[in-house]
Amino acid sequence: MQIITTHTNTDFDALASVVAGTLLYPDAVPIIPGNLNPNVKAFLSIHKELFPMITVTEIDLDRVDRLIVVDVNRWERLDRMKSLQERDDLEIYLWDHHMNPGNLDPDWSCQEAVGATVTLMVRMLKEKRTEFTPMQATLLLAGIYEDTGNLTFSGTTAEDAFAAAFLMEHGADLPVLNRFLKPLYGEKQKDILFNMIQTAQRRQINGHRICINSQVIEGHVGSLAVVVQMFREILNVEAAFGIFTDTGGKRCVVIGRGDSDGLHIGEILKFLGGGGHQGAGSAMIKSGDPDKVARQIVTAIEREQQTSVTISDLMSFPVITVSPRTTMRETAMMLREKGITGFPVVDDGKLIGMISRRDFRKIRGSKHLESPVKAFMNRRVLTITVDKSPTAAARMMVKHDFGRLPVVEGDRIIGILTRSDAMRYFYDLLPE
């Protein structure tokens, strides 16, 4: 017997991948977790006859000889599958678009960095020329749209777009899709969001604006991910984490949302036993101590930042500098010779200014070309340290309209970061 299953708090990509799995493995039994995303739950309540599913309590796990897992690669995120984990005779197939290391140890896998797991499965459906209904195409497209933000998230690939087009050609119904992808937001969610805003405290961690907020939740409240996303947008921070504890204090749910290339929310929450994507993730924690959880999040952010790209990976060096006594004529010749747009001005090892091509606009007449650099240099110097993120550097450049930032270690210049260096990072042009 073979079964197909996915992670708890099942979203549309997970559900769509299970359904795609039934098309690729017709003899497999689809198993859905007991805990579903509210939008998915609403969808299945109406389309239950079109997409028959059962829960793990309705099968005998001892009879299972092949486990097909989609959209997740860790045992602890599966619903009541622990008894299968110790089986040596179990064959495991994995379909997943998350590239973080897992612990399933599959016998066969298709794991690639695309926007949605169902995109990988559509590839094989196309290769096999598998037939499917317009309603199945609609669900598969919902999986792609949800996990790629309607093809706008940074992790979206060309293959996601081609898969979406293929499904639309096969009758995917956009009005149905749009109806069920709308977030569920009501009075409970509104009250929680209001309380979060009232108690919000922004903080800076490694150059990133972060907000971690704790709330006690009475009973079941759905769409908390929507609340955290709205909270992040209202506070205008790069990442927001909501710690939602039940009234008994026995467990809490952590939901993170982010909008920064310098922070991987899924990797941060993996530190807490959860997971997710670049801009979204969640974790379930048995401990109900929100202060302890908040400290763990901070530690995870600091640890994740240590392994990510920093200024030292991007900066140009060695740094060419000029003395404040160098003439403007000599400086102009050096700029032409080196093919760059500016120099730091250093006097006795101390950075005292910047001189750039735009400063030559101040010159009135040839006699000014014999004046020293210190007469025309910009004395307002902003610097950045090697441990800061490229995002923090780009923000400084935009805010102050500077084309270059000296990189310092103590009072010593060790490099320079230019707009070109930043562009190489943001457009993924870093050398391998």
C-alpha positions in Angstrom: 0.0 0.0 0.0 1.3 3.5 -0.9 0.1 6.8 0.6 0.6 10.4 -0.3 0.7 13.1 2.5 2.0 16.5 3.3 2.6 18.9 6.2 0.3 20.0 8.9 -1.5 23.4 8.5 -1.9 22.4 4.9 -1.8 25.2 2.4 -2.9 25.2 -1.3 0.5 24.2 -2.6 0.5 21.2 -0.3 -3.1 20.2 -1.1 -2.5 20.7 -4.8 0.7 18.6 -4.6 -1.2 15.7 -2.9 -3.8 15.9 -5.7 -1.1 16.0 -8.4 0.4 13.0 -6.7 -2.8 11.0 -7.1 -2.5 11.7 -10.8 1.1 10.6 -11.0 0.6 7.6 -8.6 -3.0 6.4 -9.3 -2.8 3.6 -6.7 -1.7 5.8 -3.9 -4.1 6.9 -1.1 -4.3 10.6 -0.4 -3.9 11.4 3.3 -4.5 15.0 4.6 -3.5 16.2 8.1 -6.2 17.1 10.5 -5.0 20.7 10.7 -5.7 22.6 7.5 -5.2 26.2 6.5 -8.6 28.0 6.8 -8.7 28.7 3.0 -8.0 25.1 2.2 -10.6 23.9 4.7 -13.2 26.2 3.1 -12.2 24.9 -0.4 -12.5 21.2 0.6 -15.8 21.7 2.4 -17.3 22.7 -0.9 -15.3 20.4 -3.3 -15.0 17.3 -1.0 -16.7 15.0 -3.6 -14.3 16.1 -6.3 -11.2 15.6 -4.1 -11.9 12.7 -1.8 -9.3 12.6 1.0 -8.9 10.6 4.2 -7.0 11.2 7.5 -4.3 9.0 8.9 -6.7 7.6 11.5 -8.6 5.8 8.7 -5.8 3.6 7.5 -3.5 0.9 8.9 0.0 2.3 8.8 1.5 -1.2 9.2 0.3 -2.0 5.6 2.1 1.0 4.1 5.2 0.1 2.1 5.7 3.3 0.2 5.3 6.9 1.6 5.1 9.7 -0.9 5.7 13.1 0.8 5.0 16.4 -0.9 5.9 20.0 0.0 7.8 19.1 3.2 11.0 17.2 4.0 10.9 16.7 7.8 9.2 13.9 9.8 8.1 16.2 12.6 5.9 18.3 10.2 3.8 15.2 9.2 0.6 14.3 10.9 0.9 11.2 13.1 3.4 9.4 11.0 5.9 8.7 13.8 5.4 5.0 13.6 6.7 4.9 10.0 9.9 6.8 10.9 11.7 3.7 12.4 10.7 1.4 9.5 13.7 0.0 7.5 11.5 -1.5 4.9 9.6 1.7 4.0 10.2 3.2 0.6 10.1 7.0 0.6 9.5 9.3 -2.3 9.9 13.1 -1.9 8.6 16.0 -3.9 9.6 19.4 -2.5 10.7 22.9 -3.4 12.3 23.7 -0.1 16.0 23.4 -0.3 16.8 23.4 3.5 18.1 20.0 4.7 15.5 17.5 5.9 15.5 14.2 7.8 13.3 12.0 5.6 16.2 10.3 3.9 14.1 9.5 0.7 14.9 6.6 -1.7 13.9 8.9 -4.6 13.4 12.7 -4.6 12.6 15.6 -6.8 13.8 18.6 -4.8 14.5 21.8 -6.7 14.3 25.6 -6.0 11.2 26.7 -7.7 8.3 28.8 -6.4 5.9 25.9 -5.6 6.2 22.1 -5.2 3.3 21.6 -7.6 5.3 23.2 -10.4 7.7 20.2 -10.2 4.8 17.8 -10.4 3.2 19.7 -13.3 6.5 19.1 -15.2 6.0 15.3 -14.9 2.3 15.5 -15.7 3.2 17.3 -18.9 5.9 14.7 -19.7 3.5 11.8 -19.1 0.7 13.6 -21.0 -1.6 12.9 -18.1 -5.2 14.0 -18.5 -6.9 16.0 -15.7 -10.1 17.9 -15.3 -10.5 21.8 -15.3 -11.2 21.6 -11.5 -8.0 19.8 -10.9 -6.1 22.3 -13.0 -7.7 25.1 -10.9 -6.5 23.6 -7.7 -3.0 23.0 -9.1 -2.9 26.7 -10.2 -4.0 27.8 -6.8 -1.0 26.0 -5.3 1.3 27.9 -7.6 -0.4 31.3 -7.2 -0.4 31.0 -3.4 3.2 30.0 -2.9 4.5 32.6 -5.5 2.2 35.5 -4.6 0.6 35.4 -8.0 4.0 35.0 -9.6 5.5 38.0 -7.8 7.6 36.6 -4.9 11.3 36.6 -5.3 11.5 32.8 -5.3 9.3 32.6 -8.4 11.0 31.0 -11.5 10.2 30.9 -15.2 9.1 27.3 -14.8 6.4 28.5 -12.3 5.0 30.9 -14.9 5.1 28.2 -17.7 3.3 25.7 -15.4 0.6 28.3 -14.6 0.1 29.0 -18.3 -0.1 25.2 -19.0 -2.8 24.9 -16.3 -4.8 27.8 -17.7 -4.6 26.2 -21.1 -6.2 23.1 -19.5 -9.2 25.0 -18.1 -8.0 26.4 -14.7 -10.8 28.7 -13.5 -9.5 32.0 -12.2 -12.7 33.3 -10.6 -12.9 30.1 -8.5 -9.2 30.4 -7.6 -9.5 34.1 -6.6 -12.4 33.3 -4.4 -10.6 30.8 -2.2 -7.2 32.6 -2.2 -8.7 35.6 -0.4 -7.5 35.7 3.2 -10.1 35.2 5.9 -10.1 38.3 8.1 -12.8 39.1 10.7 -13.3 40.7 14.1 -11.1 38.3 16.0 -8.2 39.0 13.6 -8.9 42.7 13.7 -8.7 42.8 17.5 -5.4 40.8 17.6 -3.9 43.1 15.0 -5.0 46.2 17.0 -3.4 44.7 20.2 -0.2 43.9 18.3 0.1 47.4 17.0 -0.6 48.9 20.5 2.3 46.8 22.0 4.7 46.9 19.0 8.4 47.5 19.7 10.8 47.8 16.8 14.4 46.7 17.2 17.5 46.7 15.0 19.3 43.4 14.6 22.4 43.3 12.4 21.1 46.3 10.4 17.6 44.9 9.9 14.3 46.4 11.3 12.6 43.6 13.2 9.5 43.4 15.4 8.7 40.4 17.6 5.3 40.5 19.3 3.5 38.2 21.7 -0.2 37.7 22.1 -2.4 35.4 24.2 -5.1 33.7 22.1 -8.4 32.4 23.4 -9.7 29.5 21.5 -9.1 28.8 17.8 -8.3 31.8 15.7 -7.6 31.3 12.0 -5.7 33.4 9.5 -3.0 34.5 11.9 -0.5 34.6 9.1 -2.6 37.3 7.5 -2.5 39.3 10.7 1.3 39.0 10.9 1.7 40.1 7.3 -0.6 43.1 7.9 1.3 43.9 11.1 4.7 43.9 9.2 3.4 46.1 6.5 1.8 48.6 8.9 5.0 48.8 11.0 7.1 49.0 7.8 9.7 46.5 9.2 11.7 44.0 7.2 10.5 41.1 9.3 7.8 40.5 11.9 7.2 37.6 14.1 4.0 36.9 16.0 4.2 34.6 19.1 0.7 33.4 19.8 0.3 31.5 23.1 -2.8 29.7 24.2 -4.5 30.7 27.5 -3.1 27.7 29.3 0.4 28.6 28.4 1.2 25.1 27.2 2.2 25.8 23.6 2.5 28.6 21.2 2.5 29.1 17.4 5.2 31.4 15.9 4.5 33.0 12.5 7.0 35.0 10.6 6.7 37.2 7.6 9.5 39.2 5.9 10.5 41.3 2.9 14.3 41.3 2.8 16.8 39.4 0.8 19.1 39.5 3.8 16.7 37.4 6.0 15.4 33.9 5.3 12.3 33.6 7.5 12.1 29.8 6.9 15.7 29.2 8.0 15.2 31.4 11.1 12.1 29.4 12.2 13.8 26.1 11.4 16.0 27.0 14.4 12.7 26.7 16.5 11.7 23.4 14.9 9.6 24.9 12.1 10.4 25.9 8.5 9.1 27.8 5.5 10.3 30.0 2.7 12.4 33.1 2.2 9.6 35.4 3.2 7.3 33.2 5.3 7.5 30.5 7.9 6.0 29.1 11.1 6.8 26.9 14.0 4.8 25.1 16.7 6.5 25.1 20.2 5.4 23.2 23.2 6.8 25.7 25.6 4.4 28.6 26.3 7.1 31.1 27.5 6.9 33.9 24.9 9.9 35.7 26.3 12.0 32.6 25.9 10.7 32.1 22.4 11.5 35.8 21.5 15.1 35.3 22.7 15.3 32.2 20.5 14.1 34.2 17.5 16.8 36.8 18.1 19.5 34.2 18.4 18.2 32.5 15.2 18.3 35.8 13.3 21.9 36.5 14.5 23.0 33.0 13.6 21.3 33.2 10.2 22.9 36.5 9.5 26.4 35.1 10.3 26.0 32.7 7.4 24.6 35.1 4.9 26.3 37.5 2.5 27.9 40.5 4.2 29.6 43.6 3.1 33.0 41.9 3.2 31.8 39.6 0.5 30.9 42.5 -1.8 33.3 45.3 -1.2 36.1 46.4 -3.5 39.7 46.4 -2.2 42.4 47.5 -1.9 41.1 51.1 -1.5 42.7 53.9 -3.6 42.7 57.1 -1.5 44.0 60.6 -2.0 45.5 63.1 0.4 43.7 66.3 1.2 46.7 68.1 -0.3 46.4 66.4 -3.7 45.3 69.0 -6.4 42.0 68.7 -8.1 43.9 68.4 -11.4 45.9 65.4 -10.2 42.7 63.9 -8.8 40.9 64.3 -12.1 43.7 62.5 -13.9 43.6 59.6 -11.3 39.8 59.3 -11.8 40.2 59.0 -15.6 43.1 56.6 -15.2 41.4 54.3 -12.8 38.0 54.6 -14.4 36.2 55.2 -11.2 34.0 58.0 -9.9 35.5 58.9 -6.5 38.1 58.4 -3.8 38.1 58.5 0.0 40.2 61.4 1.3 42.6 60.2 4.0 45.0 62.3 6.2 47.4 60.5 8.4 45.3 57.3 8.2 42.1 59.1 9.1 39.1 59.3 6.8 38.2 63.0 6.5 36.1 63.2 3.4 35.1 61.9 -0.1 35.9 63.4 -3.5 33.8 62.4 -6.5 33.3 63.6 -10.1 30.2 65.5 -9.0 32.4 67.7 -6.8 34.1 69.0 -10.0 30.9 70.9 -10.8 32.0 73.3 -8.1 35.1 74.4 -10.0 34.9 77.8 -11.6 37.9 78.4 -13.9 41.2 76.6 -14.5 42.9 78.0 -11.4 40.6 76.0 -9.2 42.2 72.8 -10.7 45.4 73.7 -8.8 43.4 73.9 -5.5 43.8 71.0 -3.0 41.1 68.4 -2.7 40.2 69.5 0.8 38.7 72.7 -0.7 36.1 70.8 -2.7 35.7 67.4 -0.9 32.5 66.3 0.8 33.2 66.3 4.5 30.0 64.5 5.4 31.3 60.9 5.4 29.1 57.9 6.1 30.8 54.5 6.7 29.6 51.0 7.1 31.2 48.0 8.9 31.9 44.6 7.4 29.2 42.8 9.4 26.3 44.8 8.0 24.0 43.4 5.3 23.9 44.5 1.7 20.3 45.6 2.3 21.4 48.0 5.1 24.1 49.4 2.8 21.7 49.9 -0.1 19.3 51.7 2.3 22.0 54.1 3.3 22.9 54.8 -0.3 19.3 55.5 -1.3 18.6 57.6 1.7 21.7 59.8 1.4 22.2 59.6 -2.4 25.8 58.3 -2.0 27.4 56.3 -4.7 30.0 54.7 -2.4 30.4 53.7 1.2 33.8 53.3 2.9 34.0 50.0 4.7 35.7 50.4 8.1 37.1 48.2 10.8 37.7 50.4 13.8 39.2 53.6 12.4 40.8 51.9 9.4 39.4 51.7 5.9 39.5 48.2 4.6 37.3 48.4 1.5 34.8 50.4 -0.4 31.2 49.5 -1.4 29.9 51.1 -4.6 26.5 51.1 -6.2 27.9 48.6 -8.8 28.9 46.2 -5.9 25.4 46.5 -4.5 23.8 45.9 -7.9 25.9 42.7 -8.4 24.3 41.4 -5.2 20.7 42.4 -5.8 20.7 41.1 -9.3 22.4 37.8 -8.3 25.6 38.5 -10.2 27.9 37.3 -7.4 30.7 35.0 -8.7 30.3 31.3 -7.9 
